[in-house]
């Protein structure tokens, strides 16, 4: 492996992506992750022909390259594949969450024209024990509503304990009462005596493709604009707050808002090191020449960083000699075949002439 090339690639990609020992906002994680993904994709697209390449598909393109060069069974490639999938999943999940928040804004937008209503988005509160992000807080003269947005699709079930499960995915679980209780506690601590008499948590599924089966029944569940009708219907309980009190609550929440920072799970440095190794291996085809007839396991062994380079080079020379011997034998066979055909044709012609002359002589004698 060309260690100089590895160093060059590591320097070129160094510093890209979120660092595992630092904290970032959600948007910073998206931006830095996409920056690393795009840089890796650019390197890959220089080595593979792809129509309409997309940075998000870089993991599949890297897999294609590794397969073509017999590197898919190496430990380094498998670690790189896991890292790239984590990178793509992180970008996708954060973007998906932001799209859900946008849908929530559109769903709640009409409420802002109602008298005595104010809506806050993307508020973060915390105390010594916990923290929470609020997708939307609707402050009205008739109550306080916290809207939790989930941009999930597929078949979803909320069990009798309030846990959301997604069909076909054990990793997707969400504790509705647990999270809602934390959010209510943080708001009560924030507002103190200003906390209104009527408070309600609402679950909004922003993806129209979601099918939700609710066995919990303690938290209102809505999709799309139907949530507006529910919030407005709560006016029937009476208006306990003045608009001045509504704005006091809004100001207190804004003052308590804290920008949330999250630790990244992406090990960008490891991804860069593994990718640099992969590209350096791919760029040394002469050292991975595999003699005809070798098994795939032998091919993988020859592509391993631990494989002795002198053996690689010798294998390459043997393959070339074998190829030249095969070519020489083919040329010799063709020459012999041509000579045999020529002799056969000449003999047949000679026999034909003899028969012709014999026939003529016989007729002349008669």
C-alpha positions as CSV (number, residue, x, y, z in Angstrom):
1,X,0.0,0.0,0.0
2,X,1.2,3.5,-0.9
3,X,1.6,5.1,2.5
4,X,2.4,8.5,0.9
5,X,-1.0,8.4,-0.9
6,X,-2.8,7.5,2.4
7,X,-1.2,10.5,4.1
8,X,-2.2,12.7,1.2
9,X,-5.8,11.7,1.3
10,X,-5.9,12.0,5.1
11,X,-4.6,15.5,4.9
12,X,-7.1,16.4,2.1
13,X,-10.1,15.2,4.2
14,X,-8.7,16.0,7.6
15,X,-11.0,18.2,9.7
16,X,-14.1,17.4,7.8
17,X,-17.2,15.9,9.5
18,X,-18.3,16.3,13.1
19,X,-15.6,15.4,15.7
20,X,-16.6,12.7,18.2
21,X,-15.4,14.7,21.2
22,X,-17.2,18.0,20.4
23,X,-20.8,19.3,20.8
24,X,-22.8,20.7,17.9
25,X,-26.2,22.1,17.1
26,X,-28.4,19.9,14.9
27,X,-27.8,22.2,11.9
28,X,-24.0,22.0,12.5
29,X,-24.1,18.2,12.6
30,X,-26.0,18.2,9.3
31,X,-23.7,20.7,7.6
32,X,-20.4,19.1,8.7
33,X,-21.6,15.5,8.0
34,X,-22.7,16.5,4.5
35,X,-19.4,18.2,3.9
36,X,-17.5,15.0,4.7
37,X,-20.0,12.8,2.7
38,X,-19.6,15.1,-0.3
39,X,-15.8,15.1,-0.2
40,X,-15.7,11.3,-0.1
41,X,-18.3,11.1,-2.9
42,X,-16.1,13.3,-5.1
43,X,-13.1,11.0,-4.7
44,X,-15.3,8.0,-5.5
45,X,-16.9,9.5,-8.6
46,X,-13.5,10.0,-10.1
47,X,-13.0,6.3,-10.1
48,X,-16.5,4.9,-11.1
49,X,-18.8,5.8,-13.9
50,X,-22.2,6.7,-12.5
51,X,-25.2,8.4,-14.1
52,X,-26.7,11.2,-11.9
53,X,-24.5,10.5,-8.9
54,X,-25.9,11.4,-5.5
55,X,-23.7,12.0,-2.5
56,X,-26.2,10.2,-0.3
57,X,-25.5,6.9,-2.2
58,X,-21.8,7.1,-1.6
59,X,-21.8,3.9,0.5
60,X,-23.2,1.8,-2.4
61,X,-20.6,3.3,-4.7
62,X,-17.7,2.6,-2.3
63,X,-19.1,-1.0,-2.0
64,X,-19.0,-1.4,-5.8
65,X,-15.3,-0.2,-5.9
66,X,-14.3,-2.5,-3.1
67,X,-16.1,-5.5,-4.7
68,X,-14.4,-4.9,-8.0
69,X,-11.0,-5.0,-6.3
70,X,-11.6,-7.8,-3.9
71,X,-11.6,-5.7,-0.7
72,X,-15.1,-6.3,0.7
73,X,-14.0,-9.0,3.1
74,X,-11.3,-6.9,4.8
75,X,-11.8,-5.6,8.3
76,X,-11.0,-2.1,7.2
77,X,-13.6,-2.0,4.5
78,X,-16.3,-3.4,6.8
79,X,-15.5,-0.7,9.4
80,X,-15.6,1.9,6.7
81,X,-19.0,0.6,5.4
82,X,-20.4,0.9,9.0
83,X,-19.1,4.4,9.3
84,X,-20.5,5.6,6.0
85,X,-23.9,4.1,6.8
86,X,-23.9,5.8,10.2
87,X,-23.0,9.1,8.4
88,X,-25.8,8.7,6.0
89,X,-28.3,7.7,8.6
90,X,-27.4,10.7,10.8
91,X,-27.8,13.2,7.9
92,X,-31.1,11.6,6.9
93,X,-32.6,11.5,10.4
94,X,-31.8,15.1,11.2
95,X,-33.1,16.3,7.8
96,X,-36.2,14.2,8.2
97,X,-36.8,15.8,11.6
98,X,-36.5,19.3,10.2
99,X,-38.9,18.5,7.4
100,X,-41.4,17.3,10.0
101,X,-41.1,20.6,11.9
102,X,-41.7,22.5,8.6
103,X,-44.9,20.5,8.1
104,X,-45.9,21.3,11.7
105,X,-45.5,25.0,11.0
106,X,-47.7,24.7,7.9
107,X,-50.3,22.8,9.9
108,X,-50.4,25.3,12.7
109,X,-49.9,28.4,10.6
110,X,-53.6,29.3,10.4
111,X,-53.8,29.5,14.2
112,X,-51.6,32.6,14.3
113,X,-54.5,34.6,12.9
114,X,-56.7,33.7,15.8
115,X,-57.1,36.4,18.5
116,X,-55.1,35.7,21.7
117,X,-52.9,33.0,20.1
118,X,-49.1,32.9,19.9
119,X,-46.9,30.0,18.6
120,X,-43.3,29.3,19.5
121,X,-41.2,26.9,17.5
122,X,-38.0,24.9,18.3
123,X,-37.7,25.9,21.9
124,X,-35.2,24.1,24.2
125,X,-35.5,24.0,28.0
126,X,-33.3,22.3,30.5
127,X,-32.6,21.9,34.2
128,X,-29.9,20.0,36.2
129,X,-31.4,16.6,35.4
130,X,-33.0,16.8,32.0
131,X,-33.5,18.7,28.8
132,X,-36.1,18.8,26.1
133,X,-36.7,20.3,22.7
134,X,-40.2,21.5,21.9
135,X,-41.3,21.3,18.2
136,X,-44.2,23.8,18.9
137,X,-45.7,25.5,21.9
138,X,-49.1,27.1,21.3
139,X,-50.0,29.7,23.9
140,X,-53.6,30.8,23.9
141,X,-56.0,32.6,26.2
142,X,-57.8,29.3,26.8
143,X,-54.7,27.1,27.5
144,X,-51.2,25.9,26.7
145,X,-50.6,23.2,24.1
146,X,-47.3,21.4,23.5
147,X,-47.2,19.8,20.0
148,X,-44.7,16.9,19.6
149,X,-44.1,16.2,15.9
150,X,-43.1,12.8,14.5
151,X,-42.2,12.6,10.8
152,X,-42.5,8.8,10.6
153,X,-44.1,6.7,7.9
154,X,-45.3,3.1,7.8
155,X,-47.5,1.2,10.2
156,X,-47.2,2.6,13.7
157,X,-48.7,1.4,16.9
158,X,-48.9,3.2,20.3
159,X,-49.3,0.4,22.9
160,X,-51.3,0.6,26.1
161,X,-48.2,2.0,27.9
162,X,-47.8,4.8,25.5
163,X,-44.8,3.4,23.6
164,X,-44.7,4.0,19.8
165,X,-43.6,1.0,17.8
166,X,-42.9,0.9,14.1
167,X,-43.8,-2.3,12.2
168,X,-40.6,-4.0,10.9
169,X,-38.2,-1.9,12.9
170,X,-37.3,-2.8,16.4
171,X,-35.0,0.3,16.7
172,X,-37.9,2.8,16.4
173,X,-39.4,3.3,19.8
174,X,-40.7,6.4,21.5
175,X,-41.9,6.7,25.1
176,X,-44.8,9.2,24.7
177,X,-45.8,9.7,28.4
178,X,-42.2,9.7,29.5
179,X,-41.1,12.5,27.2
180,X,-44.4,14.5,27.6
181,X,-44.0,14.4,31.4
182,X,-40.4,15.8,31.2
183,X,-41.6,18.6,28.9
184,X,-44.4,19.5,31.2
185,X,-42.1,19.6,34.2
186,X,-39.6,21.8,32.5
187,X,-42.4,24.2,31.5
188,X,-43.8,24.3,35.0
189,X,-40.4,25.1,36.4
190,X,-39.9,27.8,33.7
191,X,-43.3,29.5,34.2
192,X,-43.8,29.0,37.9
193,X,-47.0,30.8,39.0
194,X,-47.7,31.8,35.4
195,X,-48.4,28.2,34.4
196,X,-52.0,28.3,33.0
197,X,-54.9,26.2,34.4
198,X,-55.3,24.2,31.2
199,X,-52.4,22.3,29.7
200,X,-52.4,19.6,27.0
201,X,-49.8,17.6,25.1
202,X,-50.6,16.6,21.5
203,X,-48.9,14.2,19.1
204,X,-48.8,15.2,15.5
205,X,-47.7,12.8,12.8
206,X,-46.6,15.0,9.9
207,X,-46.1,12.2,7.3
208,X,-49.3,11.5,5.4
209,X,-48.1,8.0,4.7
210,X,-48.2,7.0,8.4
211,X,-50.9,4.7,9.7
212,X,-51.3,5.0,13.4
213,X,-53.1,2.6,15.7
214,X,-53.5,4.1,19.2
215,X,-54.1,1.8,22.2
216,X,-52.9,4.4,24.7
217,X,-55.6,7.0,24.3
218,X,-54.2,9.5,26.9
219,X,-52.6,11.9,24.4
220,X,-54.5,13.3,21.4
221,X,-53.1,12.0,18.2
222,X,-53.5,13.9,14.9
223,X,-52.3,14.0,11.3
224,X,-52.2,17.1,9.2
225,X,-54.5,20.1,9.7
226,X,-57.1,18.3,11.9
227,X,-55.0,19.4,14.9
228,X,-56.3,23.0,14.3
229,X,-59.9,21.9,14.9
230,X,-58.9,20.2,18.1
231,X,-57.1,23.2,19.6
232,X,-59.8,25.6,18.7
233,X,-62.4,23.3,20.2
234,X,-60.7,23.6,23.6
235,X,-61.9,27.2,23.7
236,X,-65.2,25.9,25.1
237,X,-63.5,25.3,28.4
238,X,-63.3,29.0,28.9
239,X,-60.6,31.7,28.6
240,X,-58.6,31.9,31.8
241,X,-55.9,34.2,30.5
242,X,-55.8,37.7,29.0
243,X,-53.7,38.4,25.9
244,X,-51.3,40.3,28.2
245,X,-50.8,37.2,30.3
246,X,-50.3,35.2,27.1
247,X,-47.4,37.5,26.0
248,X,-45.9,37.3,29.5
249,X,-45.8,33.5,29.2
250,X,-44.3,33.8,25.7
251,X,-41.6,36.2,26.9
252,X,-40.7,34.0,29.9
253,X,-40.3,30.9,27.6
254,X,-38.1,32.9,25.1
255,X,-35.9,34.1,28.0
256,X,-35.5,30.5,29.2
257,X,-34.7,29.1,25.8
258,X,-31.2,27.6,25.5
259,X,-29.5,26.5,22.4
260,X,-29.1,22.7,22.6
261,X,-25.7,21.1,21.7
262,X,-25.4,17.4,20.9
263,X,-22.5,15.1,20.9
264,X,-22.0,13.5,17.5
265,X,-21.9,9.7,17.2
266,X,-20.0,9.8,13.9
267,X,-16.3,8.9,14.1
268,X,-15.2,11.1,11.2
269,X,-11.5,10.5,11.8
270,X,-11.9,6.8,11.6
271,X,-14.0,7.1,8.4
272,X,-11.3,9.2,6.8
273,X,-8.4,6.8,7.7
274,X,-10.3,3.8,6.4
275,X,-11.3,5.5,3.2
276,X,-7.7,6.7,2.6
277,X,-6.5,3.0,3.0
278,X,-9.2,1.8,0.6
279,X,-8.4,4.3,-2.2
280,X,-4.6,3.7,-1.8
281,X,-5.3,-0.1,-2.2
282,X,-7.4,0.4,-5.3
283,X,-4.8,2.6,-6.9
284,X,-2.3,-0.2,-6.8
285,X,-3.7,-2.7,-9.3
286,X,-0.4,-4.3,-10.2
287,X,0.1,-5.4,-6.6
288,X,-3.3,-7.2,-6.6
289,X,-2.9,-9.2,-9.8
290,X,-4.4,-12.6,-9.1
291,X,-3.3,-15.6,-11.1
292,X,-6.0,-17.4,-13.0
293,X,-7.5,-20.2,-10.9
294,X,-6.9,-18.6,-7.5
295,X,-9.8,-18.8,-5.1
296,X,-11.6,-15.7,-3.9
297,X,-10.1,-16.2,-0.4
298,X,-6.6,-16.1,-1.9
299,X,-7.6,-12.9,-3.7
300,X,-8.8,-11.3,-0.5
301,X,-5.6,-12.4,1.3
302,X,-3.5,-10.7,-1.4
303,X,-5.4,-7.4,-0.9
304,X,-4.9,-7.4,2.8
305,X,-2.5,-4.8,4.2
306,X,-0.6,-7.5,6.0
307,X,0.1,-9.5,2.8
308,X,3.8,-9.4,1.9
309,X,4.4,-7.1,-1.0
310,X,7.1,-9.3,-2.6
311,X,4.5,-12.1,-2.8
312,X,2.1,-9.7,-4.5
313,X,4.7,-8.7,-7.0
314,X,5.7,-12.3,-7.7
315,X,2.1,-13.3,-8.1
316,X,1.7,-10.5,-10.7
317,X,4.8,-11.6,-12.6
318,X,3.6,-15.2,-12.6
319,X,0.2,-14.1,-14.0
320,X,1.9,-12.2,-16.8
321,X,4.2,-15.2,-17.6
322,X,1.2,-17.5,-17.6
323,X,-0.6,-15.1,-19.9
324,X,2.3,-15.0,-22.3
325,X,2.6,-18.8,-22.3
326,X,-1.0,-19.1,-23.1
327,X,-0.8,-16.7,-26.0
328,X,2.3,-18.5,-27.4
329,X,0.5,-21.9,-27.3
330,X,-2.5,-20.4,-29.1
331,X,-0.4,-19.0,-31.9
332,X,1.5,-22.4,-32.3
333,X,-1.8,-24.3,-32.5
334,X,-3.2,-21.9,-35.1
335,X,-0.1,-22.3,-37.2
336,X,-0.3,-26.0,-37.1
337,X,-4.0,-26.0,-37.9
338,X,-3.4,-23.8,-40.9
339,X,-0.6,-26.1,-42.2
340,X,-2.8,-29.2,-41.8
341,X,-5.6,-27.5,-43.7
342,X,-3.2,-26.5,-46.5
343,X,-1.8,-30.1,-46.8
344,X,-5.3,-31.6,-46.8
345,X,-6.5,-29.2,-49.5
346,X,-3.4,-30.0,-51.7
347,X,-3.8,-33.7,-51.3
348,X,-7.5,-33.5,-52.3
349,X,-6.7,-31.5,-55.3
350,X,-4.0,-33.9,-56.4
351,X,-6.3,-36.9,-56.1
352,X,-8.9,-35.0,-58.2
353,X,-6.4,-34.4,-61.0
354,X,-5.4,-38.1,-61.1
355,X,-9.0,-39.2,-61.4
356,X,-9.6,-36.7,-64.2
357,X,-6.6,-37.8,-66.2
358,X,-7.4,-41.5,-65.8
359,X,-10.9,-40.9,-67.1
360,X,-9.6,-39.1,-70.2
361,X,-7.1,-41.8,-71.0
362,X,-9.7,-44.5,-70.7
363,X,-12.1,-42.8,-73.1
364,X,-9.3,-42.2,-75.6
365,X,-8.4,-45.9,-75.7
366,X,-12.0,-46.9,-76.2
